[in-house]
Amino acid sequence: MKHFSPLILGLFGWSALAGFAYADEKSVDLGVVDVIGVTPLQGSNVPVEKIPAHIQTVSSEQLQQAQSISLADYINQYLGSVDVNEAQNNPLQPDIYYRGFVASPLLGLPQGLSTYVNGVRFNEAFGDSVNWDLIPEGAIESMELYPGSNPVYGLNTLGGAISIKTKTGFSAPKHELEVYGGSWGRHSEEITSGANNGTWGYFIDLHHFSEEGWRDFSPTEAKQALGSLSWRGDKGSLDLTLATNDNDLRGNGATPIQLLEQDRSAVFTHPDQSITRLFFSELAGSYSLTDNIELSGNTYFRQNRIRTFNGDDSDYDECANGSGFLCEEGEDEPVIDTNGNPVLADDSVEGATNNTSSTNMYSRGGTLQSAFLGNLFQHENSLTVGASYDYATVHFAADTELASLTADRGTVGSGVYVDASKVRLHTHTETYGLFITDSFSITDQLTATLAGRYNNIHIDMQDKYVNDVKTLDGSHGFDRFNPSAGLTYEFNKSLSVYGSYSESARVPSPMELSCADPEAPCKLPNAFVADPPLEQVVANTWETGLRGDFAPFKNDSQLKWNLGFFHTINHNDIIFRRDASSGIISQGYFDNVGDTRRMGMEAGSTLTYPQLFSTIDDWHLSTNYTYLDATFQNGFETLNPLDDTSVLQVKAGDRIPGIAEHLFKAALGVELWQRFSIGITGIYSGDKIFRGDEANSTAPLAGYWLFNGTAEYKVTENFSVFGKVNNIFDTRYNTFGVYGQADQVLGGAYNDSRFLSPGAPQAGWVGVRLTM
């Protein structure tokens, strides 16, 4: 840490000088203004019209009105520039894409969004993945989606950052019981309780969710709990937050297109099971030194244990030389088991594999920051300076058991484990961060924002099971300072303009470093083999736009609108490259493939029109459109998805798989007599390139329209009945496409290598809510 000690002293020296400057100024009365946080930790707020970006926010009331089953579900339905890939086909495990950057529970995807809960980083320590099932939706007070490569939010903020704040007894002083049920055996029970006496407060949320699923062999059960104990004083506050869950999620992924044509609910192989068990604790506090200077900080411990069990088809068959042993397809070298013996080929070890993993992650750390709000040299200014420290230990274990398939394509293990696929890896990741952000009003209308963050990361990897074909030992260090700058100019309340430039980075995750050798490719998701160095990914984002807020009609109507352009270049982007020499579609390695670009235009509007037709109705309309051009900027070779004996050349300008080019969302709602409300949402997601077709050699996955509806009737002030219908028109649609080898399991008639993740059919649920 000594090599950046001068930077620490400089930053906090600046904050000390600023503190003296603010102390000499009188407190400024800003009146009632909308403010928004500008750092992961709460307590550093800036008026929203001074921020050089279009930030989307979600409140607990909006989450409840939408009747979404999770925060990810709401984000997909209502927020602009957001799309979903249901690669897992589990309602609590979607891949959320924002501007072409992903936050997903799947290991191996290039995670480009950072996530925070109460200022604590929630990207997992091993693969930077995001598990959307960990926090109950009823415990969320608010969420903010920040666009671009904002460096203040640290690692993985390539395309944006998601900041979640949970409820306390002061923000949610009420008691509520909500129960609903309906299609697919889905039912949910959630109870929340919060209260305070002005000094002390408590909040607790207990949630149970269960369903059989609409596809075969796809039950899910989630048990989540979050609680907080809070204290409020004249100058300070403390919040102790505890959360835990025990979730058993099954999502059987993509299915061969020919099988889906016969039965939309069919799965290829099963089970595909993920179990997450979280324990999270955080103590956060703030103290106002003066009216203009506030210190805030937090410290946390986070433990997440994830176990997976995937029943898959097999890349093993009887050796081509007729020796009677088991080999990889087309090879003559027999498979060696974990006892050091070659494996004889027989029915019990052919046709399937059970791929299991256990990832135990332990993270701890904290953040300390000081915020200064007031006049600086007679100009309105807001300055925040902070430092963070995070340390994570991961124990990762993976095994491949040889198995056979049952008649319904389940798997039966043989008790024989493949030596080359056995992994016992321990990693230690230490991260230091220093950040600063300043919003300075040059005039009453013109505001400049400067920000920066220095990251220093060290990753140690210790291989606890070394065999002849792999070693995972390694030590990797990364550091970088990322800056940003922006301007906003407010012509009037109805029109303002903004522009910004920002940089951020993500370092190779321990998981990617474990599978980065083209001479020793691995098989996703768990057979890691080597750890040569990878370069960190650096994103550069230019962004500009217009926005406004005015009353266009009578009766206190309000129209908010935005129009913007964004352009992000990822340098040294990391993707999973399929190994062209093996002919195995799931085998490859992580590699820096040069630059990728995501640029586009986004437009949105929200209109509230009270009493449009009479004194009893209030109308709400929102729209969002995004054009997104996501492309590779450098060429490289990739395995031909239709012919595993040949390679294709990816060219500059080829589209990045899995990202829709056009997105459109609209929501219309009406409230009658302040008792009855009804709403409908429409989503269009454009066509997408199949994952595995980086060369764009085949036809893309078709786009789709999807419509959902909600209704609620307030029987009394404390009792409501509600319901919703998803996929109103029972549209057949697919959210995700990938390539596989169906004929190895289903027979030669299934010769189409396209696999799809089908969207859910029409379904409905009804429920009741009691509030006190």
C-alpha positions in Angstrom: 0.0 0.0 0.0 3.0 2.3 0.4 3.2 3.0 -3.4 0.0 4.9 -3.3 0.2 6.5 0.1 1.0 10.0 -1.4 -2.3 9.7 -3.3 -4.2 9.0 0.0 -2.6 11.9 1.7 -3.3 14.1 -1.3 -7.0 13.2 -1.4 -7.6 13.6 2.3 -5.5 16.7 2.3 -7.8 18.1 -0.3 -10.8 17.1 1.8 -9.3 18.8 4.9 -8.7 22.1 3.0 -12.2 21.9 1.6 -13.6 21.3 5.1 -11.9 24.4 6.4 -13.3 26.3 3.4 -16.8 25.1 4.0 -16.5 25.8 7.8 -16.0 29.4 7.0 -19.1 29.6 4.8 -22.6 30.0 6.0 -25.1 27.2 5.5 -26.9 27.4 2.2 -30.7 26.9 2.1 -31.2 24.8 -1.1 -35.0 24.5 -0.6 -36.8 21.3 -1.6 -34.8 19.6 -4.4 -34.6 16.1 -5.7 -31.2 14.7 -4.7 -29.5 11.4 -5.6 -26.5 9.6 -4.3 -23.2 9.8 -6.2 -21.2 7.1 -4.4 -22.0 3.5 -3.4 -22.2 4.6 0.3 -25.2 6.6 1.3 -24.7 10.2 2.5 -23.3 12.0 -0.6 -26.2 13.5 -2.4 -26.3 15.9 -5.3 -29.4 17.6 -7.0 -30.4 15.3 -9.9 -30.4 18.2 -12.4 -26.6 18.7 -11.7 -25.6 15.1 -12.6 -24.3 14.7 -16.2 -26.1 11.4 -16.8 -29.7 10.0 -17.0 -30.1 8.0 -13.8 -33.1 5.7 -13.5 -34.6 5.2 -10.0 -37.1 2.7 -8.5 -39.0 3.1 -5.3 -40.5 0.4 -3.0 -44.0 1.7 -4.0 -43.2 1.1 -7.7 -41.9 -2.4 -7.0 -45.1 -3.2 -5.1 -47.5 -1.7 -7.7 -45.7 -3.7 -10.5 -46.2 -7.0 -8.7 -42.8 -8.2 -10.0 -41.3 -11.3 -8.4 -37.9 -9.8 -8.0 -35.9 -6.6 -8.6 -34.5 -8.1 -11.8 -38.0 -8.7 -13.0 -39.0 -5.1 -12.5 -35.8 -3.8 -14.1 -36.5 -5.9 -17.2 -40.1 -4.7 -17.5 -39.8 -1.0 -16.9 -36.2 0.5 -17.2 -34.8 1.8 -20.4 -31.9 0.1 -22.2 -32.4 -3.1 -20.2 -33.0 -6.5 -21.7 -33.0 -10.1 -20.4 -31.6 -13.4 -21.5 -33.2 -16.3 -19.6 -30.3 -18.6 -20.2 -31.1 -20.6 -17.1 -34.9 -20.5 -17.5 -35.4 -19.8 -13.8 -37.4 -16.8 -12.8 -34.9 -15.8 -10.1 -31.7 -16.3 -12.3 -32.0 -14.0 -15.3 -29.1 -12.4 -17.2 -29.7 -8.7 -17.0 -28.2 -6.7 -19.8 -28.0 -2.9 -19.7 -26.6 -1.1 -22.7 -25.1 -4.5 -23.7 -23.3 -5.1 -20.4 -24.4 -8.0 -18.3 -25.0 -8.8 -14.6 -25.6 -12.5 -14.4 -25.5 -15.4 -12.0 -23.7 -17.5 -14.7 -19.9 -18.0 -14.3 -18.1 -17.3 -17.5 -20.0 -14.2 -18.7 -18.1 -10.9 -18.9 -19.7 -9.1 -16.0 -19.9 -5.4 -16.9 -22.2 -4.0 -14.2 -21.3 -3.4 -10.6 -24.0 -4.0 -7.9 -24.1 -2.6 -4.4 -26.4 -3.2 -1.4 -26.2 -0.5 1.2 -22.8 0.5 -0.2 -21.5 -3.1 0.0 -20.3 -4.7 -3.3 -22.5 -7.7 -4.2 -20.7 -9.0 -7.2 -19.4 -12.4 -6.2 -15.7 -12.7 -5.4 -15.0 -15.7 -7.6 -16.5 -14.7 -11.0 -17.9 -11.2 -10.4 -21.3 -12.7 -11.0 -24.6 -11.3 -9.6 -27.1 -13.6 -7.8 -30.5 -11.8 -8.1 -32.2 -14.2 -5.6 -30.3 -13.1 -2.5 -32.3 -10.0 -1.4 -36.1 -10.2 -0.9 -37.9 -7.6 -3.1 -40.1 -6.5 -0.1 -36.9 -5.4 1.8 -35.8 -2.9 -0.9 -36.4 0.8 -0.2 -35.0 2.1 -3.5 -32.7 1.3 -6.4 -30.7 3.5 -8.7 -29.3 2.5 -12.1 -26.3 4.7 -13.0 -25.2 4.7 -16.7 -21.7 4.6 -18.1 -18.3 3.9 -16.8 -18.6 5.8 -13.5 -15.2 5.2 -11.8 -16.5 6.0 -8.3 -18.4 2.7 -8.3 -15.3 0.7 -8.8 -14.6 -2.6 -10.5 -17.0 -4.0 -13.2 -18.6 -0.6 -13.8 -18.0 -0.8 -17.5 -21.6 -0.1 -18.6 -23.3 1.0 -15.4 -23.8 0.4 -11.7 -26.8 -0.7 -9.6 -27.1 0.7 -6.1 -29.8 -0.9 -3.8 -30.9 0.6 -0.4 -32.8 -1.6 2.0 -35.6 -0.6 4.3 -35.3 0.4 8.0 -37.8 1.1 10.7 -37.6 4.8 9.9 -38.1 4.5 6.1 -40.8 1.8 6.4 -42.7 2.1 9.7 -45.5 -0.3 9.0 -46.6 -3.9 9.1 -47.6 -5.8 6.1 -48.6 -9.3 5.0 -48.8 -10.3 1.3 -49.8 -13.7 -0.1 -50.4 -14.7 -3.7 -50.6 -17.8 -5.8 -51.6 -19.2 -9.2 -50.1 -20.7 -12.3 -47.5 -23.5 -12.2 -48.0 -24.0 -8.5 -46.3 -20.7 -7.8 -47.1 -19.1 -4.4 -45.4 -16.5 -2.3 -45.8 -15.4 1.3 -44.1 -12.3 2.7 -44.4 -10.5 6.0 -42.7 -7.2 6.8 -42.7 -5.3 10.0 -41.1 -1.9 10.8 -41.4 0.6 13.6 -39.5 3.3 15.4 -39.8 5.5 18.5 -37.9 8.4 17.1 -34.5 7.1 18.3 -34.5 3.4 17.8 -36.1 1.5 15.0 -36.3 -2.1 13.6 -37.3 -3.7 10.3 -37.7 -7.3 9.3 -38.7 -9.0 6.1 -39.4 -12.8 5.8 -40.2 -14.1 2.4 -41.0 -17.6 1.0 -41.4 -18.3 -2.7 -42.1 -21.6 -4.3 -43.2 -23.0 -7.7 -43.2 -26.2 -9.7 -42.2 -24.3 -12.8 -43.8 -24.4 -16.2 -41.1 -26.6 -17.7 -40.4 -30.2 -16.8 -38.2 -30.9 -13.7 -38.0 -27.2 -12.8 -39.1 -26.6 -9.2 -37.8 -23.6 -7.3 -37.9 -22.6 -3.6 -36.5 -19.5 -2.1 -36.4 -18.6 1.6 -35.1 -15.1 2.3 -34.8 -12.9 5.4 -33.5 -9.4 6.0 -33.6 -7.4 9.2 -32.2 -4.1 10.5 -31.8 -2.4 13.8 -31.4 1.4 13.6 -30.5 4.4 15.7 -31.0 8.1 14.9 -29.5 10.9 16.9 -29.4 14.7 16.4 -26.1 14.4 14.4 -25.6 10.8 13.6 -27.2 7.5 12.6 -26.3 3.8 12.9 -27.9 0.8 11.0 -27.1 -2.8 11.6 -28.3 -5.0 8.8 -28.5 -8.8 8.7 -29.6 -11.0 5.8 -29.7 -14.7 5.0 -31.3 -17.0 2.5 -31.6 -20.7 1.7 -32.6 -21.0 -2.0 -32.9 -24.1 -4.2 -33.2 -23.0 -7.8 -33.7 -25.3 -10.8 -33.5 -24.0 -14.3 -32.8 -26.5 -17.0 -31.5 -24.0 -19.6 -31.7 -24.1 -23.4 -33.3 -27.0 -25.2 -32.8 -28.3 -28.8 -35.1 -26.4 -31.2 -36.5 -29.6 -32.6 -37.5 -30.9 -29.2 -39.2 -27.5 -28.4 -41.2 -27.9 -31.5 -42.7 -31.1 -30.1 -43.1 -29.8 -26.5 -42.3 -26.3 -25.3 -42.0 -27.5 -21.7 -39.4 -30.2 -22.5 -35.8 -30.0 -21.2 -32.7 -31.5 -22.7 -31.0 -33.0 -19.7 -31.6 -32.6 -16.0 -31.2 -31.7 -13.2 -29.6 -28.2 -13.4 -29.6 -27.1 -9.8 -28.1 -24.1 -7.9 -28.3 -23.8 -4.1 -27.3 -20.4 -2.6 -26.9 -19.8 1.1 -26.0 -16.3 2.1 -25.2 -14.6 5.4 -24.7 -10.9 5.2 -24.0 -8.5 8.0 -23.2 -4.8 7.8 -22.9 -1.9 10.3 -23.2 1.5 8.6 -23.2 4.9 10.3 -22.9 8.6 9.7 -22.1 11.7 11.7 -22.5 15.4 10.9 -19.4 17.3 12.1 -21.1 20.5 11.0 -24.2 21.4 8.9 -22.0 21.0 5.8 -19.6 18.2 6.7 -20.7 14.6 7.2 -18.6 11.5 7.8 -20.0 8.1 6.9 -18.8 4.6 6.7 -19.6 0.9 6.9 -18.0 -2.4 7.7 -19.3 -5.8 6.6 -18.9 -9.5 6.5 -20.5 -11.5 3.7 -20.5 -15.3 3.3 -22.1 -16.9 0.3 -22.0 -20.7 -0.3 -23.1 -21.8 -3.8 -23.5 -25.5 -4.8 -24.4 -26.6 -8.3 -25.4 -29.9 -9.8 -25.7 -30.2 -13.6 -26.7 -33.4 -15.3 -25.3 -33.0 -18.8 -24.6 -35.0 -21.9 -21.1 -36.5 -22.3 -18.0 -35.7 -24.3 -16.7 -39.2 -23.6 -17.1 -42.4 -25.7 -15.3 -45.7 -26.2 -11.8 -45.1 -27.5 -11.4 -45.0 -31.3 -8.6 -47.6 -31.2 -10.9 -50.3 -29.9 -9.0 -50.7 -26.6 -12.2 -50.9 -24.6 -11.4 -47.9 -22.5 -13.2 -44.6 -22.3 -11.8 -41.6 -24.1 -12.7 -38.1 -25.1 -14.6 -38.2 -28.4 -12.3 -39.2 -31.3 -9.2 -39.6 -29.0 -7.1 -42.7 -28.1 -5.9 -41.6 -24.7 -8.0 -43.2 -22.0 -9.7 -41.2 -19.3 -8.0 -41.5 -15.9 -10.1 -41.5 -12.8 -9.2 -39.9 -9.5 -7.6 -43.1 -8.3 -5.2 -43.0 -11.2 -6.8 -45.8 -13.2 -8.0 -45.8 -16.8 -11.7 -46.1 -17.1 -13.3 -49.1 -18.9 -16.1 -48.2 -21.3 -19.5 -49.6 -20.3 -23.1 -48.4 -20.1 -22.7 -47.0 -16.5 -20.1 -44.4 -17.6 -21.3 -43.5 -21.1 -23.8 -41.0 -22.3 -23.9 -38.5 -19.4 -21.9 -36.6 -16.8 -22.7 -35.1 -13.4 -20.9 -31.8 -13.2 -20.9 -30.5 -9.6 -19.3 -27.5 -7.9 -19.0 -25.9 -4.5 -18.0 -22.3 -4.2 -17.6 -21.0 -0.6 -16.9 -17.2 -0.6 -16.0 -15.1 2.4 -15.7 -11.4 2.0 -15.1 -8.6 4.5 -14.2 -5.0 4.4 -15.5 -1.5 4.6 -15.7 2.1 3.2 -15.0 5.4 4.9 -15.9 8.7 3.2 -16.3 12.4 4.0 -18.9 14.6 2.2 -18.7 18.4 2.1 -21.8 20.4 1.0 -21.9 24.1 0.9 -20.3 27.1 -0.8 -16.7 26.9 -2.0 -15.2 30.2 -3.0 -18.8 31.6 -3.2 -19.9 28.8 -5.6 -22.2 26.0 -4.6 -20.2 22.8 -4.3 -20.5 19.2 -3.2 -17.3 17.2 -2.6 -16.9 13.6 -1.4 -13.7 11.8 -0.7 -13.5 8.2 0.4 -11.5 5.0 0.7 -12.5 1.3 0.6 -11.0 -2.0 1.5 -12.2 -5.5 0.5 -10.7 -8.9 1.2 -12.2 -12.1 -0.2 -11.3 -15.8 0.3 -12.8 -18.4 -2.0 -12.7 -22.2 -1.7 -13.8 -23.6 -5.0 -14.2 -27.3 -5.7 -15.5 -29.0 -8.9 -15.9 -32.6 -10.0 -17.1 -34.5 -13.1 -18.7 -37.8 -12.4 -19.3 -40.2 -15.3 -22.9 -41.2 -15.6 -25.6 -42.7 -17.8 -28.9 -41.2 -19.0 -32.4 -42.3 -17.9 -35.4 -42.5 -20.2 -36.4 -38.9 -19.3 -32.8 -37.7 -19.8 -32.0 -37.5 -16.1 -28.6 -38.8 -15.0 -27.5 -41.7 -12.9 -24.0 -41.4 -11.4 -21.4 -44.2 -11.6 -19.2 -43.2 -8.7 -16.3 -42.8 -11.1 -14.8 -39.3 -11.2 -12.6 -37.8 -14.0 -9.1 -36.9 -12.7 -8.5 -34.1 -15.2 -11.7 -32.3 -14.2 -11.1 -32.4 -10.5 -10.5 -28.9 -9.1 -9.6 -27.8 -5.6 -8.8 -24.1 -5.8 -8.3 -21.5 -3.1 -8.1 -17.8 -4.0 -7.5 -14.6 -2.0 -8.4 -11.2 -3.5 -7.4 -8.0 -1.8 -8.7 -4.7 -3.1 -7.9 -1.1 -2.1 -9.9 1.8 -3.5 -9.6 5.5 -3.2 -12.3 7.7 -4.8 -13.2 11.4 -5.1 -16.1 13.2 -6.7 -16.8 16.9 -6.9 -19.8 18.8 -8.2 -19.0 22.5 -8.7 -21.6 25.1 -9.8 -19.7 27.4 -12.1 -22.9 29.5 -12.5 -26.5 28.9 -11.3 -27.1 27.1 -14.6 -23.7 25.4 -15.4 -22.3 22.6 -13.2 -19.0 20.8 -13.6 -18.5 17.3 -12.2 -15.0 15.7 -11.7 -14.5 12.2 -10.3 -11.8 9.5 -10.1 -10.9 6.3 -8.4 -7.7 4.4 -7.9 -8.0 0.6 -7.6 -5.2 -1.7 -6.5 -6.0 -5.4 -6.7 -4.0 -8.5 -5.8 -5.2 -12.1 -6.5 -3.4 -15.1 -5.1 -4.4 -18.6 -6.4 -3.4 -21.8 -4.7 -4.1 -25.2 -6.4 -5.0 -27.8 -3.8 -5.2 -30.6 -6.3 -2.3 -30.7 -8.8 -2.2 -33.4 -11.5 -0.2 -33.9 -14.6 -2.3 -31.7 -16.9 -2.9 -28.5 -14.8 -1.6 -26.2 -12.2 -3.6 -23.3 -11.0 -1.0 -21.6 -8.7 -0.5 -18.0 -9.5 -0.2 -14.4 -8.3 -1.6 -11.5 -10.2 -1.6 -7.8 -9.5 -3.6 -5.0 -11.2 -3.9 -1.3 -10.5 -5.3 1.7 -12.3 -6.6 5.3 -11.8 -9.8 5.9 -13.7 -11.1 9.5 -14.2 -14.3 11.1 -15.3 -15.5 14.6 -16.1 -18.9 16.1 -17.1 -20.9 19.2 -17.6 -24.6 20.0 -17.2 -26.3 23.2 -18.3 -29.9 23.9 -17.3 -31.6 26.3 -19.7 -34.8 26.1 -17.6 -36.8 23.5 -15.8 -38.1 22.2 -19.1 -34.7 21.7 -20.8 -31.1 20.9 -19.8 -28.2 19.4 -21.6 -25.3 17.2 -20.3 -22.2 15.6 -21.5 -19.5 13.4 -19.9 -16.4 11.3 -20.4 -15.6 8.4 -18.0 -13.3 5.5 -17.6 -13.6 2.3 -15.5 -12.1 -1.1 -15.5 -12.6 -4.7 -14.5 -9.8 -7.1 -13.7 -9.8 -10.8 -14.8 -11.7 -12.7 -12.2 -10.1 -15.7 -10.4 -12.4 -17.9 -12.4 -11.2 -16.4 -15.7 -7.6 -16.7 -14.7 -8.2 -20.4 -13.9 -9.1 -21.0 -17.6 -6.9 -18.8 -19.7 -4.4 -21.1 -21.5 -5.1 -21.8 -25.2 -2.7 -24.8 -25.0 -4.8 -26.3 -22.2 -8.5 -25.4 -22.8 -11.1 -26.1 -20.2 -14.8 -27.1 -20.3 -17.3 -24.7 -18.9 -18.6 -24.5 -16.3 -16.0 -26.0 -14.0 -13.0 -27.8 -15.5 -10.2 -25.2 -15.0 -6.7 -26.0 -16.1 -4.2 -23.1 -16.1 -3.7 -19.4 -15.1 -1.6 -17.4 -17.6 -2.1 -13.7 -17.1 -4.9 -11.7 -18.7 -5.0 -7.9 -19.2 -7.6 -5.9 -17.3 -10.5 -4.6 -19.3 -10.7 -0.8 -19.5 -13.9 1.0 -20.7 -14.0 4.5 -22.1 -17.5 6.1 -22.3 -18.7 9.3 -24.0 -22.2 10.3 -23.2 -24.4 13.3 -24.0 -28.1 14.1 -23.8 -31.1 16.3 -23.3 -33.7 16.1 -20.6 -36.6 18.1 -19.2 -39.5 18.2 -16.7 -42.5 20.4 -17.3 -46.3 20.5 -17.2 -47.6 20.3 -20.8 -51.3 20.2 -20.1 -53.8 21.3 -17.4 -54.6 19.7 -14.1 -51.1 19.5 -12.7 -49.9 17.1 -15.4 -46.2 16.4 -15.5 -44.0 15.2 -18.3 -40.4 14.0 -17.8 -38.4 13.2 -20.9 -34.8 12.3 -21.9 -32.9 11.8 -25.1 -29.3 10.6 -25.1 -26.4 9.1 -27.0 -23.7 6.9 -25.5 -20.5 5.4 -26.9 -18.4 2.9 -24.9 -15.2 1.2 -26.1 -13.9 -1.8 -24.1 -10.1 -2.2 -24.5 -8.7 -5.7 -24.0 -12.2 -7.2 -23.6 -12.3 -10.7 -22.3 -14.5 -13.4 -23.7 -14.7 -17.2 -23.7 -13.1 -18.5 -26.9 -14.1 -22.0 -28.0 -11.2 -24.2 -28.7 -11.1 -24.8 -32.5 -8.8 -27.8 -32.2 -11.0 -29.9 -29.9 -14.3 -29.8 -31.8 -16.1 -29.7 -28.4 -18.4 -26.7 -28.3 -18.2 -26.2 -24.5 -14.4 -26.4 -24.4 -12.2 -23.3 -24.7 -10.4 -20.6 -22.7 -10.8 -17.0 -21.7 -8.8 -14.5 -23.8 -8.3 -10.8 -24.4 -9.7 -10.3 -27.9 -9.0 -6.6 -28.4 -11.7 -3.9 -28.5 -15.4 -4.1 -28.4 -17.9 -1.2 -28.9 -21.3 -0.5 -27.5 -22.9 2.7 -28.8 -26.4 3.8 -29.3 -29.3 6.2 -28.6 -31.9 6.1 -25.9 -35.1 8.1 -25.4 -37.7 8.0 -22.7 -40.7 9.8 -21.3 -43.0 9.6 -18.3 -46.4 11.4 -18.3 -48.7 11.8 -15.4 -52.1 13.3 -16.2 -54.5 13.6 -13.3 -58.2 13.8 -14.1 -57.9 13.2 -17.8 -61.5 12.4 -18.4 -63.1 13.1 -15.1 -62.4 13.9 -11.4 -62.0 10.2 -10.6 -59.2 9.1 -12.9 -55.4 9.5 -12.9 -53.4 8.3 -15.9 -49.7 7.3 -16.1 -47.8 6.6 -19.3 -44.1 5.8 -19.8 -42.1 4.8 -22.8 -38.4 3.9 -23.5 -36.7 3.1 -26.7 -33.0 2.1 -27.2 -31.0 1.5 -30.4 -27.9 -0.4 -29.4 -25.0 -1.3 -31.8 -22.7 -3.8 -30.0 -19.8 -5.0 -32.1 -16.4 -6.5 -32.0 -13.7 -4.1 -33.2 -10.9 -6.6 -33.9 -10.7 -10.0 -35.7 -10.0 -13.4 -34.2 -10.8 -17.1 -35.0 -13.7 -19.0 -33.5 -15.1 -22.5 -33.8 -17.7 -22.9 -36.5 -21.0 -23.6 -34.6 -22.4 -25.6 -37.5 -19.2 -27.6 -38.2 -16.9 -28.4 -35.3 -14.1 -29.4 -37.7 -13.6 -25.9 -39.1 -13.0 -22.4 -37.8 -14.5 -19.0 -38.8 -12.9 -15.5 -38.8 -14.6 -12.9 -36.6 -14.4 -9.5 -38.4 -14.5 -6.0 -37.1 -18.2 -4.9 -37.1 -19.6 -8.4 -36.3 -22.3 -8.2 -33.6 -21.7 -9.4 -30.1 -23.9 -12.4 -29.3 -26.9 -12.2 -27.0 -27.5 -8.4 -27.3 -30.7 -7.0 -28.9 -30.2 -4.2 -31.3 -33.6 -2.6 -30.7 -35.5 -2.3 -27.4 -38.9 -0.7 -26.7 -41.0 -0.6 -23.6 -44.3 1.1 -22.8 -46.4 1.1 -19.7 -49.9 2.5 -19.3 -51.8 2.7 -16.0 -54.9 4.3 -14.7 -56.2 4.8 -11.1 -60.0 5.2 -10.5 -61.6 6.6 -7.4 -58.1 6.2 -5.7 -59.2 2.6 -5.1 -58.9 0.6 -8.3 -55.8 0.6 -10.6 -55.1 -1.3 -13.8 -51.9 -1.4 -15.8 -50.5 -2.9 -19.0 -46.9 -3.1 -20.1 -45.5 -3.9 -23.5 -41.9 -5.0 -24.3 -40.2 -5.4 -27.6 -36.8 -7.1 -27.7 -35.1 -7.2 -31.1 -33.2 -10.1 -32.7 -30.0 -11.4 -31.1 -27.0 -13.4 -32.4 -26.8 -16.9 -30.9 -24.1 -17.3 -28.2 -21.3 -19.2 -29.8 -21.7 -17.4 -33.2 -19.3 -14.5 -32.8 -18.7 -14.6 -36.6 -22.4 -13.9 -37.2 -22.5 -16.9 -39.7 -26.1 -18.0 -39.0 -29.5 -16.3 -38.8 -30.1 -14.5 -35.5 -32.7 -15.4 -32.9 -36.0 -13.6 -33.8 -37.2 -10.6 -31.7 -40.5 -10.7 -29.9 -43.3 -8.6 -28.4 -44.6 -9.4 -24.9 -47.5 -7.9 -23.0 -48.3 -8.2 -19.2 -51.2 -6.8 -17.1 -51.8 -5.9 -13.5 -54.8 -4.9 -11.4 -55.4 -3.9 -7.8 -58.5 -3.0 -5.7 -58.2 -1.4 -2.3 -61.1 -2.8 -0.4 -60.2 -0.6 2.6 -57.3 1.5 3.5 -55.6 -1.5 5.0 -56.8 -4.4 2.7 -56.1 -4.9 -1.0 -56.8 -7.6 -3.6 -54.5 -7.8 -6.6 -53.7 -9.9 -9.6 -51.6 -10.1 -12.7 -51.5 -11.8 -16.1 -48.1 -12.4 -17.8 -47.9 -12.9 -21.6 -51.5 -11.8 -22.2 -51.6 -13.0 -25.8 -49.8 -16.3 -25.0 -46.9 -15.4 -27.4 -44.4 -18.0 -28.2 -41.0 -16.3 -27.9 -37.4 -17.2 -27.1 -35.0 -15.0 -25.1 -31.7 -16.8 -25.7 -30.0 -19.0 -28.3 -26.9 -21.1 -28.2 -25.4 -24.0 -30.1 -25.1 -27.6 -28.9 -25.0 -31.2 -30.0 -28.5 -32.6 -29.6 -28.0 -35.8 -31.7 -25.6 -37.3 -29.1 -28.5 -37.6 -26.7 -31.6 -37.6 -28.8 -30.4 -39.5 -31.9 -29.5 -38.6 -35.5 -32.9 -37.2 -36.3 -32.1 -34.2 -34.1 -29.5 -32.7 -36.4 -30.3 -29.0 -35.8 -27.6 -27.6 -33.5 -29.6 -24.6 -32.3 -30.7 -24.6 -28.7 -33.3 -22.1 -27.4 -34.4 -20.8 -24.0 -38.2 -20.5 -24.4 -40.2 -17.7 -22.8 -43.0 -18.6 -20.4 -46.6 -19.0 -21.7 -49.6 -17.2 -20.5 -50.1 -17.3 -16.7 -51.9 -15.5 -13.9 -51.8 -15.0 -10.2 -54.0 -13.4 -7.5 -53.2 -12.3 -4.0 -54.2 -10.2 -1.0 -52.3 -7.6 1.0 -53.0 -6.5 4.6 -51.3 -3.4 5.9 -51.3 -1.9 9.4 
